[in-house]
Amino acid sequence: MSGARRHKIKVVVVSGYGMPVPHTYVNCALIDTAVNEVWKRYQAKTPLGEGQEPTWKKSLVFGGMPKELAFALRFDIFDAEKKELIGRVQISKESTLEAIAGYKEVNGTPNESWSSWYAMEAVNESGAKRGPAKGGGLHIALVPPSVKTADANLSPPVPAPAAKAQSSNSPSSSSSSSKPSCTANPTPEVKRGSSSKKKDDKPWTEERLAKAKRKRIHARQEIIDSEESYLTNLTALMDTYVKPMKQVVDLADHKKMFADVKSICDFHEIFYPFVKKSSDIGYCFLKYADYLKIYTEFINHYAGVIECLSENRKNKKFTHFLKEARTNAKMEITSYLIQPVQRIPRYVLLLKELQRYTWPEHHEHDNLVKALAKAEEIATHVNERKRQIENMTKTLEVQSNITGTFDSLIKPDRKMIREDVLIKVSSGMFSSMKRKERVMFLFSDLLLWTTTAYQFRGKMSLAAAHAEVSKKIDLGLEISSSKELCLLVFESKAQMESWIADFKAGKEYAKKVRKRLMEVRKRTIDSKRGKAHTLVMEAFKTLEKDRSSAGSNENLENLSTHASETGGEISHSV
């Protein structure tokens, strides 16, 4: 497993138990725990039954996961009738890695160790945790992709669900060496951080100390391995994209896009060897903490980088260069550029993990505490901008995949909401209705559609648009403005309702953006008026002094010239 660059895992939700409502369904997502964001989503909305018989016929494979990615599996359970989130199950990063390692131990032979019960956590509509649910959970199998789903749908393990769920959440639960331990802890890194003070209050017994020593070796090595992998990606970005691009784009644009990237790469070429050789990782981060502030510069300039990339994509020579470079690179340029945004939050989690297994008497303890505080301080600024940055990156990726002539999709205040393949209905000759499959992109202020091969076919401004269920076509939705009408047909009522909700949320977001922009303009105008008023009052005071001392028209003309040069206007008729 150490030599593999990519992970794959097949997830089979077999059945549920003790659900609080009679009709439910489940969605699954892969979570990048380094930034606590959804990395890949699988929305099945398949009914989830109860009991020992398999009821979830579809399995799913999450593949292409980078080796260094901190990932967890999250299962959201919904009330099928009310379309409300009622509970959540999450399998930690460590458990998925152990499951993958376990496959190799048994050479992919189906066995019961892959199948477990997982207790459900109660959450509110926004997904915030409210504590353990009153019973209920999922029977989930984590299996190799090569194993058939029929073989993975094993009978539920014993003991009974209630007892199994309780033991899986217990910190003291144990597992055999041949069976991966899959604990259902929601967002394990966050949970550890929130309970670190409580754990620090526990006495450091010989048993706890021995366990910490073993875990600490792994946590320390994870920081070094992660840093090595990150530097490798930065070097690939520089060698594959940044340096060769000097021959393709204007020098000013190149500097605007990559000046901060070069600084970050130069820093980590020094930082990685220092971390690798040092016996005190906390000291390493403390020594170079101020240099990590270059990330704030990168974050602040990121919108300009994306806009510059977007503009240069209009150049065929530039587009050809990106295609050629991609053949020699592991990923798209935007996938490389987003990694510095995720790096500081990742440091916070890695340092927390190491601190967790560092006892107070250890020579690294005090430096780790200080280093973590420094990293969290910088991460606060990064997290404030992270969602906007990831949204812009995603929008640029969408734009780069679409062929044809259309205006740039990149706007700092534009939010991409969703992408779906739907049926678009248009009017043909003799009032006939043409139905064509289209990829629909919903933004906060724009609806855009392409062919399934991503050829641009049209767009529609949503500034004054509204959506209502069609009276002519079943499962149809009419999105209309004063000039345009777009009729979409959905596969199910649930999908259509989800689209309507997202459409309204996008409109509300755009409304808030417009309101904020108006407030900024008003403050700007008020500021200019205030400055002009101050200049006029100063001019009158100067005029009175000049009149009392000299009374010369020459002074008045000089005053007018001075005021006009500084932004104020003085009329001689005053």
ChimeraX attribute file (.defattr): number of C-alpha atoms within 10 A of each C-alpha:
attribute: neighborCount
match mode: 1-to-1
recipient: residues
	/A:1	11
	/A:2	6
	/A:3	6
	/A:4	8
	/A:5	11
	/A:6	13
	/A:7	17
	/A:8	17
	/A:9	21
	/A:10	20
	/A:11	21
	/A:12	24
	/A:13	25
	/A:14	30
	/A:15	24
	/A:16	29
	/A:17	21
	/A:18	17
	/A:19	22
	/A:20	14
	/A:21	11
	/A:22	12
	/A:23	15
	/A:24	24
	/A:25	21
	/A:26	24
	/A:27	17
	/A:28	22
	/A:29	19
	/A:30	21
	/A:31	24
	/A:32	20
	/A:33	23
	/A:34	20
	/A:35	20
	/A:36	16
	/A:37	13
	/A:38	15
	/A:39	15
	/A:40	14
	/A:41	14
	/A:42	14
	/A:43	11
	/A:44	14
	/A:45	17
	/A:46	15
	/A:47	17
	/A:48	24
	/A:49	19
	/A:50	21
	/A:51	13
	/A:52	15
	/A:53	14
	/A:54	20
	/A:55	17
	/A:56	19
	/A:57	15
	/A:58	12
	/A:59	18
	/A:60	15
	/A:61	15
	/A:62	17
	/A:63	13
	/A:64	11
	/A:65	18
	/A:66	13
	/A:67	18
	/A:68	16
	/A:69	16
	/A:70	20
	/A:71	26
	/A:72	26
	/A:73	25
	/A:74	22
	/A:75	20
	/A:76	21
	/A:77	28
	/A:78	23
	/A:79	19
	/A:80	19
	/A:81	12
	/A:82	10
	/A:83	14
	/A:84	14
	/A:85	20
	/A:86	21
	/A:87	27
	/A:88	30
	/A:89	23
	/A:90	25
	/A:91	23
	/A:92	25
	/A:93	24
	/A:94	16
	/A:95	19
	/A:96	23
	/A:97	19
	/A:98	16
	/A:99	24
	/A:100	21
	/A:101	16
	/A:102	21
	/A:103	22
	/A:104	12
	/A:105	12
	/A:106	11
	/A:107	9
	/A:108	15
	/A:109	13
	/A:110	18
	/A:111	14
	/A:112	14
	/A:113	20
	/A:114	23
	/A:115	25
	/A:116	25
	/A:117	30
	/A:118	29
	/A:119	33
	/A:120	30
	/A:121	24
	/A:122	21
	/A:123	19
	/A:124	13
	/A:125	11
	/A:126	8
	/A:127	13
	/A:128	10
	/A:129	15
	/A:130	11
	/A:131	10
	/A:132	14
	/A:133	18
	/A:134	13
	/A:135	17
	/A:136	22
	/A:137	26
	/A:138	27
	/A:139	25
	/A:140	23
	/A:141	24
	/A:142	23
	/A:143	30
	/A:144	24
	/A:145	17
	/A:146	11
	/A:147	13
	/A:148	13
	/A:149	20
	/A:150	11
	/A:151	11
	/A:152	24
	/A:153	26
	/A:154	23
	/A:155	15
	/A:156	22
	/A:157	16
	/A:158	10
	/A:159	11
	/A:160	10
	/A:161	23
	/A:162	16
	/A:163	12
	/A:164	16
	/A:165	22
	/A:166	15
	/A:167	17
	/A:168	21
	/A:169	15
	/A:170	12
	/A:171	8
	/A:172	8
	/A:173	11
	/A:174	10
	/A:175	11
	/A:176	8
	/A:177	8
	/A:178	14
	/A:179	18
	/A:180	22
	/A:181	22
	/A:182	26
	/A:183	26
	/A:184	26
	/A:185	23
	/A:186	19
	/A:187	20
	/A:188	18
	/A:189	19
	/A:190	14
	/A:191	11
	/A:192	16
	/A:193	15
	/A:194	11
	/A:195	10
	/A:196	14
	/A:197	11
	/A:198	10
	/A:199	13
	/A:200	14
	/A:201	8
	/A:202	9
	/A:203	9
	/A:204	14
	/A:205	9
	/A:206	9
	/A:207	8
	/A:208	13
	/A:209	15
	/A:210	12
	/A:211	12
	/A:212	19
	/A:213	14
	/A:214	11
	/A:215	16
	/A:216	18
	/A:217	12
	/A:218	13
	/A:219	21
	/A:220	20
	/A:221	13
	/A:222	16
	/A:223	22
	/A:224	17
	/A:225	15
	/A:226	19
	/A:227	21
	/A:228	19
	/A:229	14
	/A:230	20
	/A:231	20
	/A:232	15
	/A:233	19
	/A:234	23
	/A:235	18
	/A:236	17
	/A:237	24
	/A:238	18
	/A:239	14
	/A:240	20
	/A:241	21
	/A:242	20
	/A:243	13
	/A:244	13
	/A:245	18
	/A:246	14
	/A:247	12
	/A:248	15
	/A:249	16
	/A:250	12
	/A:251	12
	/A:252	9
	/A:253	16
	/A:254	19
	/A:255	16
	/A:256	15
	/A:257	22
	/A:258	19
	/A:259	14
	/A:260	19
	/A:261	21
	/A:262	17
	/A:263	14
	/A:264	20
	/A:265	20
	/A:266	14
	/A:267	16
	/A:268	21
	/A:269	15
	/A:270	11
	/A:271	18
	/A:272	20
	/A:273	13
	/A:274	14
	/A:275	20
	/A:276	18
	/A:277	10
	/A:278	12
	/A:279	13
	/A:280	16
	/A:281	23
	/A:282	23
	/A:283	19
	/A:284	19
	/A:285	24
	/A:286	19
	/A:287	13
	/A:288	14
	/A:289	16
	/A:290	12
	/A:291	15
	/A:292	17
	/A:293	15
	/A:294	17
	/A:295	22
	/A:296	19
	/A:297	12
	/A:298	22
	/A:299	22
	/A:300	15
	/A:301	16
	/A:302	24
	/A:303	19
	/A:304	15
	/A:305	19
	/A:306	22
	/A:307	20
	/A:308	16
	/A:309	21
	/A:310	19
	/A:311	12
	/A:312	17
	/A:313	19
	/A:314	14
	/A:315	13
	/A:316	10
	/A:317	12
	/A:318	17
	/A:319	15
	/A:320	13
	/A:321	17
	/A:322	17
	/A:323	11
	/A:324	13
	/A:325	19
	/A:326	15
	/A:327	11
	/A:328	11
	/A:329	16
	/A:330	14
	/A:331	14
	/A:332	16
	/A:333	18
	/A:334	17
	/A:335	13
	/A:336	19
	/A:337	20
	/A:338	17
	/A:339	14
	/A:340	20
	/A:341	24
	/A:342	17
	/A:343	18
	/A:344	26
	/A:345	22
	/A:346	23
	/A:347	21
	/A:348	22
	/A:349	23
	/A:350	20
	/A:351	22
	/A:352	22
	/A:353	21
	/A:354	24
	/A:355	23
	/A:356	20
	/A:357	22
	/A:358	21
	/A:359	17
	/A:360	12
	/A:361	8
	/A:362	9
	/A:363	13
	/A:364	18
	/A:365	21
	/A:366	16
	/A:367	19
	/A:368	23
	/A:369	15
	/A:370	14
	/A:371	25
	/A:372	21
	/A:373	15
	/A:374	17
	/A:375	23
	/A:376	17
	/A:377	13
	/A:378	20
	/A:379	23
	/A:380	13
	/A:381	15
	/A:382	23
	/A:383	18
	/A:384	11
	/A:385	15
	/A:386	19
	/A:387	14
	/A:388	17
	/A:389	21
	/A:390	15
	/A:391	17
	/A:392	25
	/A:393	21
	/A:394	18
	/A:395	23
	/A:396	20
	/A:397	16
	/A:398	15
	/A:399	19
	/A:400	16
	/A:401	11
	/A:402	17
	/A:403	14
	/A:404	10
	/A:405	11
	/A:406	12
	/A:407	10
	/A:408	14
	/A:409	19
	/A:410	22
	/A:411	12
	/A:412	14
	/A:413	14
	/A:414	20
	/A:415	22
	/A:416	19
	/A:417	16
	/A:418	13
	/A:419	14
	/A:420	14
	/A:421	15
	/A:422	18
	/A:423	19
	/A:424	21
	/A:425	19
	/A:426	15
	/A:427	11
	/A:428	10
	/A:429	7
	/A:430	6
	/A:431	8
	/A:432	9
	/A:433	12
	/A:434	12
	/A:435	16
	/A:436	15
	/A:437	16
	/A:438	23
	/A:439	22
	/A:440	23
	/A:441	19
	/A:442	23
	/A:443	23
	/A:444	25
	/A:445	22
	/A:446	19
	/A:447	18
	/A:448	18
	/A:449	24
	/A:450	20
	/A:451	17
	/A:452	14
	/A:453	11
	/A:454	18
	/A:455	16
	/A:456	20
	/A:457	16
	/A:458	13
	/A:459	18
	/A:460	19
	/A:461	16
	/A:462	21
	/A:463	13
	/A:464	11
	/A:465	19
	/A:466	16
	/A:467	18
	/A:468	12
	/A:469	17
	/A:470	15
	/A:471	10
	/A:472	9
	/A:473	13
	/A:474	13
	/A:475	18
	/A:476	22
	/A:477	23
	/A:478	20
	/A:479	21
	/A:480	18
	/A:481	16
	/A:482	8
	/A:483	9
	/A:484	11
	/A:485	15
	/A:486	16
	/A:487	20
	/A:488	24
	/A:489	21
	/A:490	19
	/A:491	12
	/A:492	12
	/A:493	12
	/A:494	16
	/A:495	15
	/A:496	18
	/A:497	16
	/A:498	12
	/A:499	19
	/A:500	18
	/A:501	12
	/A:502	17
	/A:503	24
	/A:504	14
	/A:505	14
	/A:506	22
	/A:507	21
	/A:508	14
	/A:509	17
	/A:510	20
	/A:511	15
	/A:512	12
	/A:513	15
	/A:514	13
	/A:515	12
	/A:516	12
	/A:517	13
	/A:518	12
	/A:519	12
	/A:520	12
	/A:521	12
	/A:522	12
	/A:523	12
	/A:524	12
	/A:525	12
	/A:526	12
	/A:527	12
	/A:528	14
	/A:529	13
	/A:530	12
	/A:531	14
	/A:532	17
	/A:533	14
	/A:534	13
	/A:535	19
	/A:536	17
	/A:537	12
	/A:538	12
	/A:539	20
	/A:540	15
	/A:541	12
	/A:542	14
	/A:543	17
	/A:544	11
	/A:545	12
	/A:546	17
	/A:547	14
	/A:548	9
	/A:549	9
	/A:550	10
	/A:551	13
	/A:552	11
	/A:553	12
	/A:554	10
	/A:555	15
	/A:556	19
	/A:557	14
	/A:558	10
	/A:559	18
	/A:560	17
	/A:561	14
	/A:562	15
	/A:563	18
	/A:564	12
	/A:565	10
	/A:566	11
	/A:567	12
	/A:568	20
	/A:569	17
	/A:570	18
	/A:571	8
	/A:572	9
	/A:573	4
	/A:574	5
